[in-house]
Amino acid sequence: MYRILIAEDEMIERMVLKKTLQKKFDGVCEVLEAENGKEALRLFRSVEINIVILDIEMPGMKGVDVAEIMRQEKNGFCIIFLTAYDRFEYARKAISVRAMEYLLKPYSEKEIIDVVEEAIRLSGEYERYAADKSLLTVREPYLLESLLEGRYEERVNDKPPEQEDDSNRNRLNVMVSMIEEYIRKNYMNMISMQDAAHAINYSEPYFCKMFKQQYGKNFTSYLTEYRVEEAKKLLMQPNVNVKEVGVRIGYPDSTYFARVFRRMTGESPSEYRNRFLKEL
């Protein structure tokens, strides 16, 4: 059972988010809540927390300050920031404490579910690594280094452009092409938003902001949708084992793959294949 801690000073938003996560991850996660930074720290220190969802702008202790203290005290947990303020300095700070995601309000239910689902997967990898390092195949050392060893390289020299002229539009078109090429070649590996930004030589705050503007969703949601579409293609091939499908699209845990696929399509991988074969 994984533990998620929500720190949000707006009571209604906190309650809605808690109910959403409880409904989606019933039996998988326990959801705790805090109305301010001090309460979040108290809970964080009293029980083992796997995922922390922090509102950046809270009265008293800001979410970024809480995250800094948490990082100093423990490793091996994921941080997800929520904010209504699209400010570069917040994104910069979020990267400095190795946040997994930085979501702008109002975010969609699908976005938060995708991000939390990915955080659960990373938490599972961390637990397996902690139990027996030989169980992990380190295909992406940059991601594991940030999650397991508490090291993070900060690359925040680029600032988003104030105005978009022809030159900037051309640069964005190139960026989009590079992103799509990177995902096409690497979706089957354990990759993150940070890995993609690093691969095309952009700072994480700039990459995060531009990705959301171009695609209307965060990197994790886009990657999940891409993987599921690739899974559908493989499931149409009767000679490919269902468990092998998950491995080939980047989900070696068959249970996790089945859960993601059902959430995205309303069917299990086997049900999807059987329906397709019947239609043929």
Disulfide bonds with the S-S distance in Angstrom:
none
